[in-house]
Amino acid sequence: MGAKIMAKTKIIIGDEFFCELRESGGYYVDKTSFLEEFLVSFPKVSLMTRPRRFGKTLFLTTLQTFFDITQHSKQLFDGLAVSRNTTLCKAWMNKWPVIFLTLKLLEADDFESSLSSFSYLASSLCKEYAYLIDSPRVDTDTQELLKRYKRRETDRIDLEKFLLILS
């Protein structure tokens, strides 16, 4: 009896981005059944507490990839648990705008430095979602404020309202 040749799956340490992990053929423990649980309970707010290096960011990037209207991620989910629920996938996959924001890299010694780092993060997000600045669905005052966020010309009060304005 001949030996069966199997495709090698890479074990990638520390990759927390679902797309990169799936596209690179990395080993992925399928937790997409949690997507179904999440959508059934559909919490207004969800707090995910787990120890460090326990897959929180990976799960959030999985959610982002699944919902994000700017992506076409059907192939990334092929063969995973959630793909068996075709009704759920048809209703939810790549149908919603998603803002993915992590504060993980914001490290500072004082409040002013933290505020400056957050200003940079806000600017980066405005560049990523630049289509909002020109969208006819966004009023002109909000468009101007988004331009100011993008150029890092906002004050503390504006930064406090950033997520509300962007969403």
N, C-alpha and C positions, 0 to 999 in steps of 0.2 A: 504494500500500500504506500503510495507516494506521499510525501509531506505536503501539506496544504500551505500555500504561500498567502500570508495575510498582509494587508497594507499596514504600514506602521503608523501609529497615532503618536503624535508628539506630545510629550508632557511639558507644558509651558508653565513655568513658575512665575507667579506675580502678574499675569495678564488679567486685567479686570474689565476688558472691553469685549462684549459678546461678539460683535462683528469680527474683530481681529482674531479672536480665538477660533471661531467657526471657519473663517476664510483661510486661516493658516493650517487647518486640519488638526488643531490642538485637541487634546483630550478634554471632554466636557461632560460633567455629570449633569444629566438632564433634570433640571428642576422646573421645566416649563409648565408642569401640571399646577404649580403655584399660580401661574397666570389665570387659570380657570378659577381657582379658589379666590383670588384677588378680585376678579370680575363678578363673581357670585355675591361676595360680601360687599363689594364696591364701597369701601370706606371713604368718608369725606376727607379724612386725614389718616395717614398710616405712619406709624413709628416702627422702624425695623431695628431692633437692638440685637446685636450679635458681637462677639469678641472680634478683635482685630484679625484681619486675614481670614475672615469667615464667609466671604462671598457677598457682602452687602452691595458693593459697587457693581460687581458682576451681575447681580440680579437686577439692579436698577438700570444698567445698560441693556439688559435683556428686555426689560419693560420699554425702554426708549426705542429700541430697534423694532419691537413688535408694534407699538402704537404710531410711531412717527410718520406723518403724512409725506415727508420729504424722502422717505426711503422706500425701496422695493425689496422687502426682506423675506419673501416667501421661501426662496431657496435656502436661506440660513436656518429656517425652522423645519425644513423637510426632514422627516424621520424622527422628529422630537415629539414628545407626548402631546403638546398643544396642537400639533398639525393634524392629529386624528379628529379633533373637534372642528370640522369644516364650517359649521354654522358660526361658531365663535370667531374663527379666523376671518370669515367673510365679513362679519359685522364689525370687527375691531382692528384687524391687522392693517397697519399703514393708513389709518383713517383719521388720525387726530394730530393736531399740532402738539409738539412736545418741547419743553424747555428743560434741558439737562444742565444742572448747575451743581458743581461740587466746590466746597470750601476747603477741601483737603490740603490744597497747596498754599492757602493763605496763612503764612506764618509771619508773625510780627511781634516785636517786643513791647509795643505800646499802641494805644488806640489810634493815634494819627497814622501810624504805619499801616495798621489794619484797614483803616478807611481808604488809604491810598491804594492798597492792594485790592480792595473791593472795587474801587473805581476802575482799576485796570481790568478786573474781571467783567464788570458791567460793560466796559468798552469792547472787550473781546466778544461778549455775547451779542452786542448790537451789530458788530461786524458780521457775526455768524447769521443773524436774523435781519440782515440789511434790507431784505425785500419788504419788511414792514414800513420802512422809512418812505417808500414810494407807493405803498398800497393805498388805493382809493377808499379802502375800508377803515383806514386809520385817520382820525381827524388831524388837521394841520398843526394844532398845538402839541399833540402827542408826537407827531413826526419831528417837530422842532426839538422837543425834549430828547427824543431818541438820538438825533444828530448831536446834541450836546453831550449825551452819555458816550457816544461813539468817540467824540473828540476829547473826552475827559475834561469837560468844562462845566461840571456840575458841582454843587455844594453838598454838604452833609444832608440837608433836608431832602434834596432831590434823590440822593443815594438811598435814603431810608425808604423811598417810594419806588425804587427801581423795579423790584419784582412785580409789584402791582401794575406799573406802567407797561412793562414788557409783556405781561400776560393779558 
